[in-house]
Amino acid sequence: MRKKILVLPWLLYSGLIFTVSSLQLKGMPNITILGWDKVIHMTEYFIYSILTGIALLAFDKKRYYFNLLLMIFIITILFGASDELHQYFVPGRSCSIYDFIADAIGGILGLILFQKLKIVNKLQHVNTRKTDSK
């Protein structure tokens, strides 16, 4: 049951991204390379990479930490690439390398935060053990 609870936000968020990417847009404003659109993409994949990490932790706590980070990175990048490719086939949408780069940057920033939070959790766990043994 715990696994399902930890994976559910990732599944729902993945579905949300796919659903929003499926919406046909008419008359989209022309957005520059460093516009708000890219900030939205970075934020979207920042959250996605953190949720991916939480979902992966639900399944394998014995996995080497580096492998976990690599899996988060690969899943996030592949999902971002597939999302851009998917938009190529949606009327009014386009497949943009700049959007993909923004997705990747957001994913990497989320991965960095996930890594920092994970280290904090480990330190808190170690400190709790030391105080319990006294």
HELIX and SHEET records of a PDB file:
HELIX    1   1 ARG A    2  SER A   22  1                                  21    
HELIX    2   2 TRP A   36  PHE A   59  1                                  24    
HELIX    3   3 TYR A   65  TYR A   88  1                                  24    
HELIX    4   4 ILE A   97  SER A  133  1                                  37    
END                                                                             
